[in-house]
Amino acid sequence: MKLDILAFGAHPDDVELGCGGSIALSIKQGKKVGVIDLTEGELGTRGNKKIRLEEVKKASSVLGLSYRHNLKFRDGFFINDEKHQLSIISLLRELRPEIVLCNAISDRHIDHSRASKLVSDSCFLSGLSKIQSKSKNGDNQISWRPLKIYHYIQWDDLTPDFVVNISKTIDVKIEAISKYKSQFYNPDSKEKSTPISSKNFFDSIKYRALNLGRLVGVEAGEGFTVERYLAVNSFDNLI
């Protein structure tokens, strides 16, 4: 399977929160999109691995993903080393995405910036032909480097380098996020409260999108940061 876009998240629900609207929009435009979760989110205060897996399936169905996989790295303790890089490189070479979306370059949760750097480094290394990797069938893989790497924005209010117009898919984003019932606002839950289980946080998902939309003259938007300058062929490419 070759994907157009491959999104990475340190935890299940990172991708839905950070770029769910952009993913849903891309799929509506005919793109093949996949998601790779690095961990099972096993250190999360609320819920457990089994519940999160069920939630992932529901959220993936809402978005219409072509592919989703969990690498089962250790939540909170994965590192940016050769072993973890090779796991990602193998998938990059298998799925050959043109665009990679990954965690925020800086954020409250330490896994987010760590995942951001790990995925970015792996994308570069994946293009080096002298680094060997194997497919699931044991065949030698051909090098592959994504053309573009974009970082979505998470807890911290980072300044975006560009904003995607998700006016047509903001409701899909919210619906996908709502499938993670164990993690987010639920007035009937008896579990311990967390920073992301408050009503304020859940409400902020939409009002942040609406505010970004306001700033660029559309209804709703998602912001991204880049590692290198964006280029356009003409002013007509800008809205």
N, C-alpha and C positions, 0 to 999 in steps of 0.2 A: 504493500500500500504506500502510495506517495501522498503526502499531505501538503496543502498550500500553507497552512499555519499550524504551528505547534506551540501550545501554551504550557508553561511549567509553573507549578505552585509548590511551595514548601509543604503546605498542608492541604488536605481536602477542604474546599470552600475558598481558598485564596484566589483562585482563578475567577470564580463566579463573582466574588466581591470586587476584584480589581479590574477585570476586563470582560465580564459576562455579556455586557451589552454589545461590545465590539465583536465578540465571538459570534453572538446571535446574528448580528448584522452581516458579518462575513458569510455565514452559512446561508442566509437569505439571498445573498448575492451569488451563490453557487460554489463557494469555496469549500474544500474539504479541511476540516479543523479537528485537531486532536488535543488531548490534555494529558500531561504526565504529572502525577502527584509524587513528590519525593518521599514523603512519609505518610503514615496512616493517621497522623494526628493523635497518637496514643497518649501524649502527655496533656491533652486537653482536659480542663477541669470538669467539663460536663460531657455526658455521654460516654461511649467507648468505641473500640475499633469496629465491632460488629454493627453498631448503630450507624457509625459514619459511613461504612461501606454501603448500607442500604440507602442512606441519604445521597451518596455520590451517584448511585444508579439513577435515582429519581431526578436529580439535578441535571445529569448528563442527557437524559431523555428530553427534558424541557429545552435544553439548548440545541439538541439535534446533532450531537457530536458524532464523528465518524470513528473515533478511537479514544479510548481512555485506559491508562495503565498506572499502576502504583509500584514504585521502585522499592518501597519498604525500607528506606533508609531510617536510621534511628532519629526519632523526633527529638529535637533539642541538642543532639550530639553528632549529627553528620558533619563531615569536614570536607574541605576542598582539597582532596588529595587524588593520587593516581587511580585508586580503586573506584572512587565515586565518579571521577571524570570518565573513566572507561565505560562505566555503566550507561552514562548519558551519551557518550560518543557512539556506542553501539546502536542506540535507538535513533539518534540523529541520522546515522548512515542508513538505517533501515527505512525510516520514514521520509527522509530527504525534504524537510520543509524549506520553503523559500523565506518564510518569516518566523521568527521565534519571539514569543512574548514571555517575560519572566518577572519575578518578584521585584519589588521596589528596591532601588539602590541603597536606600537608607530608611529604617523604620523602627518602630517601638519594639517589635519582636525580633530577637537576635537571629532567628532562623531565616527571616526574610532577606536581609542584606547578605547573609551567608549563601543562601540559595541563589540570589541574584548573581553574585560573583562566580559561584560554582558553574552555573549554566552558561554564563558568558564565556568563561575560560574554556569550557568544554566545546562550545561552538567554534572557537578559534582552533583548538587542537584537532577537532574533527576534520578540519581541512588539510591536515598534514598527512601526506601519503605514507610516510615512514612509521606512523603510529598504526600498529596492527590491531584489528578487532575482528571478532567473529559474529556471524549471524546466529540465529537460533538453531539453524541446521548445521552449524559448525563451519560454514563457508567463510573465506576471507572477504571482508567488506571493502568497498571502494570509498575513498575519502569523500567527504561532503561538508561544505560550510554554508550555513544559511546566509542569504543575501543581507538580511536586516534583523537587528535585535532591538526590541523595544521593551522598556520597563514600565509596567503599570504602577499606579500609585495606591498605597494602602492606608494605614492609619494616619501617618504624618501628612500634613498638607504641603507636599512638595509642589514646586512650580513646574507645570507641564511644559514640554517643548512643543507639543501639539495636542490637539483635542479632536477626538473622533465624535462625529454627530451620531448619537444613539437614540435620537428622538423616536424612531420607529421601533426600537427594541428595549427601551427602558423597562417596560412592563415584563418582558421576557426575563430580563436580568433579575428583577425583584422576585419573580416567581421561582426562578432557579435557586436563588439564595434562600427563599422561604422553605425549601425542601430540607434544609439543615435545621430541623426543628429543635434538635438537642443543643444547638450552639447559640441560637439567637433568641430574641425576646419572646417569652412565653409566660404570661401572668399566672398560669396554672402550674408552672414547674416548681418542684420542691428542691431542686439542686442549687448549689452555691452560685451566687451571682458572680459574673465576670465582667470585664470592661466591654466585651462584645455582646453580652446578654441583655443589656439595658435597652429600653425603648428608645432612648436618645440615639444610641448607636444605630439601631435599625432604621430609624427615621433619617439619620444622617446619610445613609446610602442614597436615598432619593434626592434629598435636598442638596447634597454635594453635586450630584449629576445635573440637577436643575440649575445650580449656580454656575457650573462650568458652561452649561448651555447658554445661560444668560450672557456670559462674558464673551462668547463667540457668535452670538446672534441666532442661536437655535434653541430648541426646547430643552434638550438634555445632552450631556457629553461625558466622555471618559478621557482623562488625561494620561499622557505617556511621556517619559523622558527618553532621551537617545544617547548613544555612546559617540556618535559622530554627527556632523551637520547633515540635515536633510537637504535634498536638492529637488527642484522642480523644473520642468521644461519650459514653463511660461507662467505668467501671472494668472492665466486662465485656470491653472490647476488648483488655485487657492479659492476658498469660499469666504 
